[in-house]
């Protein structure tokens, strides 16, 4: 049963336990869902979203809730079903999900990945045959050129940062310690064709069970690290930048002797986060940095076929009208980073979207030829829909909307898993 909408009695609860952040308390599976509009027949696969959903009582922090996966299956122009399951594991595994070398892995900060099957049943920790002895970031990158899985972990004990590389078959090929001066919060990173980029920022990490797990440091400094792919940690080059926070990466790519890195950046902890660009000149050893837009946004996504390659478009979620520590309204925006043009889709009063995932219209489709999938909460009915938008005509009415059989609490990251793959 879903929790009721927020009232005066529940308004004092932390944001992650009230309204549509509040957890649901059971697992269900429902076949054949109601569709408004027309689902594109090329959408054949499953959209899966991960997020915290406490199973055994309230948690003191949103990030500490047990993971729950929600899946919507689409094929042949129909919505074939919905299912949700907790990630049963000794760790949270509540942040994202990835598919690599035939394995579905539920991920979280600094904890081992948990493998799940196609029905979302938990199969246990995946340690790459025992080669992974630490945790794993929730934001690994799959190189579209090599099929490699590149990832890292940050830890409370030295080495505070370790980079990993697994080949296309899922065999771990590299575990590279990288020397940094302190445990720092590093949620994401970036790759290019020949490099890996890390963020060593003045946000010190104390462990997620600490009452103050991350804190700002006035003295630590800020820098970007560039490591050639396949090189040892001693080959890292560091570039000093203005202090700030980087939550999520848009993407990075090579442009001659420069690296272009787009991120979502804040001036410091709890400051609004905005689209931001760094251009690193590897020959001169310099960095140019500037904002790309002034709006408060998060959850950037691109066409993942462009990971590490030159990208033109990114979709972000504008966060608006904060109350009780959380936004009460969101607007989906799509930026053309070549022209500076931005288009928007507002889902209307009382309807709040989450992160939007791009799905190409076909194998040969361009970067702007496809669909954006987002879970949208309808406050009036205290329910949720999976909404499909035309990425090339974002302001238009949705292409289709799938009415879900239960409310899906606000979560973190989702992914589309095509049947053809």
C-alpha positions in Angstrom: 0.0 0.0 0.0 1.3 3.5 -0.9 1.7 6.1 1.8 -0.9 8.9 1.7 -0.2 12.4 0.4 1.6 14.8 2.7 -0.7 16.5 5.3 0.0 19.0 8.1 0.7 16.0 10.4 3.3 14.6 8.0 4.8 17.9 6.9 7.4 17.8 9.7 8.9 14.5 8.5 12.2 14.6 6.6 11.6 15.0 2.9 12.7 11.4 2.1 9.8 10.0 4.3 7.0 12.2 3.1 4.9 12.9 0.0 6.1 11.0 -3.1 9.5 10.4 -1.5 7.8 8.1 1.1 8.5 4.4 0.5 6.0 1.8 -0.7 5.8 -1.4 1.4 5.2 -4.3 -0.9 6.2 -5.9 -4.2 3.7 -6.4 -7.0 3.6 -7.5 -10.7 0.9 -6.5 -13.1 0.4 -7.4 -16.7 -0.9 -5.2 -19.6 -1.0 -1.6 -18.6 -3.3 1.2 -19.8 -1.7 3.5 -22.5 -2.7 6.9 -23.6 -1.4 7.9 -27.0 0.6 5.6 -29.1 3.8 3.8 -27.9 6.4 3.8 -30.7 6.9 0.1 -31.8 10.7 0.6 -31.7 10.5 0.8 -27.9 11.1 -2.9 -27.2 12.7 -3.5 -23.9 12.3 -2.4 -20.3 12.8 0.8 -18.4 14.2 0.1 -14.9 14.6 2.7 -12.2 16.4 2.4 -8.9 15.9 4.3 -5.7 16.0 4.2 -1.9 12.9 2.5 -0.3 13.4 1.7 3.4 12.1 -1.8 4.1 12.5 -2.0 7.9 11.6 1.3 9.3 12.6 4.9 8.7 16.2 5.8 7.8 18.0 9.0 8.9 19.1 9.9 5.4 17.6 9.3 2.0 20.8 7.6 0.7 20.6 4.9 3.4 17.3 3.3 2.3 17.3 -0.2 0.9 17.2 -0.2 -2.9 14.0 -0.9 -4.8 13.9 -1.5 -8.6 10.8 -0.5 -10.7 10.5 -2.0 -14.2 8.1 -1.2 -17.0 8.1 -3.6 -20.0 7.3 -2.2 -23.5 7.1 -4.1 -26.8 5.0 -4.1 -30.0 3.4 -0.7 -29.1 2.0 -2.1 -25.8 2.9 -1.8 -22.2 3.2 -5.4 -21.2 3.7 -5.1 -17.5 5.1 -3.5 -14.3 7.1 -5.1 -11.5 8.9 -3.8 -8.4 11.3 -5.6 -6.1 13.6 -4.7 -3.3 17.3 -5.3 -3.8 18.0 -8.0 -1.2 21.6 -7.4 -0.2 23.7 -6.5 2.9 24.3 -3.2 1.2 22.0 -0.5 0.0 22.5 -0.8 -3.8 19.9 1.9 -4.2 21.2 4.4 -6.7 21.4 3.1 -10.3 21.5 0.0 -12.5 23.7 -1.0 -15.4 23.9 -3.9 -17.9 27.3 -5.1 -18.9 28.5 -8.5 -20.3 25.1 -9.9 -19.9 24.8 -8.9 -16.2 22.3 -6.5 -14.6 24.0 -4.8 -11.6 22.3 -2.6 -9.0 24.7 0.0 -7.8 25.2 2.5 -5.0 28.0 4.7 -3.5 31.1 2.8 -2.3 29.3 -0.6 -2.0 29.7 -3.8 -4.1 27.3 -4.2 -7.1 24.4 -6.6 -6.6 23.5 -8.7 -9.6 19.8 -9.1 -10.4 18.0 -11.3 -13.0 15.5 -10.3 -15.6 12.7 -10.6 -13.1 14.6 -8.2 -10.7 15.4 -11.0 -8.2 18.6 -10.4 -6.3 21.4 -12.9 -7.1 24.1 -11.6 -4.7 27.2 -9.4 -4.9 29.2 -9.4 -8.1 32.9 -9.2 -7.5 34.3 -9.9 -11.0 35.4 -13.3 -10.0 36.8 -12.1 -6.7 39.0 -9.4 -8.3 36.9 -6.5 -6.9 37.6 -6.3 -3.2 36.0 -2.8 -2.6 32.9 -1.1 -3.6 31.9 0.4 -7.0 30.6 3.8 -8.0 27.0 4.1 -9.1 28.2 5.8 -12.3 30.4 3.4 -14.3 30.9 4.2 -18.0 30.5 1.8 -20.9 32.8 2.8 -23.7 30.9 2.6 -27.0 34.1 1.9 -29.0 35.5 -1.0 -26.9 32.6 -2.2 -24.8 34.8 -1.8 -21.7 33.3 -1.0 -18.3 35.3 1.7 -16.6 34.6 2.6 -12.9 36.1 3.6 -9.6 35.6 3.5 -5.9 36.4 6.1 -3.2 37.1 4.9 0.4 37.9 6.0 3.9 41.2 4.1 3.9 44.2 4.6 1.6 44.2 4.3 -1.3 41.3 6.7 -1.1 40.7 6.4 -4.9 41.0 3.4 -7.2 40.3 3.1 -10.9 39.1 -0.1 -12.5 38.7 -1.4 -16.0 36.8 -4.5 -17.1 36.9 -5.7 -20.7 33.8 -6.3 -22.9 33.4 -9.8 -21.5 33.3 -8.5 -17.9 36.8 -9.6 -16.9 38.6 -7.1 -14.7 41.8 -6.0 -16.4 43.0 -3.1 -14.3 42.8 -2.0 -10.7 44.8 1.3 -10.4 45.3 3.1 -7.1 45.4 6.9 -7.5 47.1 9.1 -4.9 44.9 11.8 -3.4 45.4 13.5 0.0 42.1 12.7 1.7 38.8 10.8 1.3 36.6 13.0 -0.8 33.1 12.6 -2.1 33.3 11.6 -5.8 29.9 10.6 -7.1 30.8 10.6 -10.8 33.6 10.8 -13.3 34.1 11.0 -17.0 35.9 9.2 -19.9 37.0 10.1 -23.4 38.4 7.9 -26.2 41.9 8.0 -24.6 41.5 9.4 -21.1 39.7 9.2 -17.7 38.8 12.3 -15.7 38.5 12.5 -11.9 37.3 15.2 -9.6 39.3 15.9 -6.4 37.2 18.6 -4.7 36.9 20.2 -1.3 34.0 17.9 -0.2 35.5 15.6 2.4 34.0 12.2 3.0 33.4 10.6 6.4 31.3 7.6 5.6 27.6 7.4 5.0 26.8 6.3 8.5 28.4 9.4 10.0 25.9 12.1 11.1 27.7 14.5 8.7 28.8 12.1 5.9 30.2 14.9 3.7 31.4 18.4 4.6 32.9 21.4 2.9 36.6 22.3 3.4 37.8 25.8 2.9 41.4 24.6 2.7 41.4 21.4 0.6 41.5 23.0 -2.9 40.0 21.7 -6.1 41.5 20.0 -9.2 40.7 17.8 -12.2 42.7 14.7 -12.8 43.4 13.3 -16.3 44.7 9.7 -16.6 45.5 8.1 -20.0 43.4 4.9 -20.3 45.6 1.9 -19.5 48.2 4.0 -17.7 49.3 3.7 -14.1 48.2 6.0 -11.4 51.6 7.8 -11.4 50.8 9.1 -14.9 47.9 11.2 -13.6 48.0 15.0 -14.4 46.2 17.4 -12.1 44.7 20.7 -13.2 43.7 23.2 -10.5 40.2 24.7 -10.8 37.9 27.0 -8.8 36.5 25.3 -5.7 33.1 23.9 -6.1 31.1 20.6 -6.2 30.4 18.3 -9.1 27.5 15.9 -8.6 26.9 14.5 -12.1 28.8 14.4 -15.3 27.1 15.2 -18.6 30.0 13.9 -20.8 33.5 14.5 -21.9 35.2 14.3 -25.3 38.5 15.1 -27.1 38.9 18.1 -29.4 42.5 18.0 -30.7 44.8 18.6 -27.8 41.9 19.7 -25.5 39.4 17.8 -23.4 35.9 19.2 -23.1 34.1 18.3 -19.9 30.4 19.2 -19.2 29.1 18.7 -15.7 26.5 19.9 -13.2 28.4 22.1 -10.7 27.6 24.0 -7.5 29.6 26.8 -5.9 29.7 24.8 -2.7 27.6 22.3 -0.7 23.8 23.0 -0.8 24.3 25.7 -3.5 22.2 25.5 -6.7 23.8 23.3 -9.3 24.1 24.5 -12.9 25.4 23.3 -16.3 29.1 24.0 -16.4 31.9 23.4 -18.9 35.7 22.8 -18.4 38.1 22.9 -21.3 41.5 21.4 -20.5 44.4 22.2 -22.8 46.7 19.3 -22.4 49.6 21.0 -24.2 49.5 24.3 -22.3 48.4 22.7 -19.0 45.5 25.2 -18.6 41.8 25.0 -17.8 39.1 27.3 -19.0 35.8 27.1 -17.0 32.5 28.7 -17.4 28.7 28.2 -16.8 26.6 27.1 -19.7 23.3 28.0 -18.2 22.0 29.7 -15.0 19.1 27.5 -14.1 19.2 25.1 -11.1 19.3 21.7 -12.7 20.3 18.1 -12.0 20.2 14.6 -13.5 21.9 15.3 -16.9 21.5 12.5 -19.5 22.8 12.2 -23.1 22.5 9.6 -25.9 24.8 7.0 -24.2 26.1 6.0 -27.6 28.0 9.3 -27.4 29.7 8.4 -24.0 33.3 9.7 -24.3 32.6 11.1 -27.7 31.6 14.6 -28.9 28.0 15.2 -27.8 25.6 17.9 -28.8 22.5 17.4 -26.7 21.8 16.9 -23.0 18.6 16.6 -21.1 18.4 18.0 -17.5 15.8 18.3 -14.9 15.2 21.9 -13.6 14.4 21.9 -9.9 11.9 24.5 -8.7 10.0 25.7 -5.7 11.8 24.0 -2.9 10.1 23.2 0.4 11.2 20.9 3.3 14.6 20.5 1.6 13.2 19.1 -1.7 11.8 20.6 -5.0 8.0 20.6 -5.4 8.1 21.2 -9.2 10.4 20.1 -12.0 10.7 21.1 -15.7 12.4 18.9 -18.2 14.9 20.8 -20.4 16.9 19.8 -23.4 20.0 21.8 -24.4 21.6 22.0 -27.8 25.2 22.8 -26.7 26.2 23.8 -30.2 23.5 26.5 -30.7 22.7 27.3 -27.1 19.0 26.6 -27.8 17.0 25.2 -24.9 13.6 23.6 -25.2 11.4 22.7 -22.3 8.5 20.4 -21.3 6.5 21.3 -18.2 4.2 18.4 -17.2 1.7 20.8 -15.6 0.4 21.7 -12.2 0.8 18.8 -9.7 2.8 16.7 -12.0 6.5 16.2 -11.2 8.9 14.4 -13.5 12.1 12.5 -12.6 15.3 12.0 -14.6 14.7 11.5 -18.3 16.5 8.7 -20.2 17.2 9.0 -24.0 16.3 6.0 -26.2 17.3 6.3 -29.9 14.6 5.6 -32.5 16.8 3.0 -34.1 20.4 1.7 -34.5 21.2 4.3 -37.2 19.2 7.2 -35.6 20.9 10.5 -34.8 21.6 12.0 -31.4 18.3 13.9 -31.5 16.2 11.2 -33.1 14.6 9.3 -30.3 12.5 9.5 -27.2 12.8 10.7 -23.6 11.4 8.4 -20.9 10.5 9.8 -17.5 8.5 8.7 -14.5 6.0 11.4 -13.6 4.2 11.7 -10.3 0.6 12.9 -10.4 -0.1 14.6 -7.1 -3.9 14.8 -7.6 -4.3 11.0 -7.8 -1.1 10.1 -5.8 0.0 7.9 -8.7 2.6 7.6 -11.3 3.0 7.3 -15.1 5.8 6.5 -17.5 5.7 9.3 -20.0 7.3 9.1 -23.5 8.3 12.4 -25.2 9.7 13.1 -28.7 13.3 14.3 -28.0 13.3 16.4 -31.2 10.0 18.2 -30.3 10.2 18.4 -26.5 7.5 21.1 -26.1 4.9 18.9 -27.8 2.4 16.8 -26.0 3.7 13.4 -24.9 3.8 10.7 -27.5 2.4 8.2 -25.0 1.8 7.8 -21.3 1.6 4.5 -19.4 -0.5 4.5 -16.3 1.3 2.5 -13.6 -0.6 0.3 -11.2 1.1 1.9 -8.2 2.8 5.1 -7.1 6.6 5.0 -7.8 8.4 7.0 -5.1 10.9 9.6 -6.3 14.2 7.7 -6.9 17.6 8.4 -8.4 18.7 6.8 -11.7 17.1 4.7 -14.3 18.1 3.0 -17.6 16.5 1.6 -20.7 17.5 -2.0 -21.6 16.6 -2.7 -25.2 15.6 -6.3 -26.2 18.0 -6.3 -29.2 21.0 -6.0 -26.8 
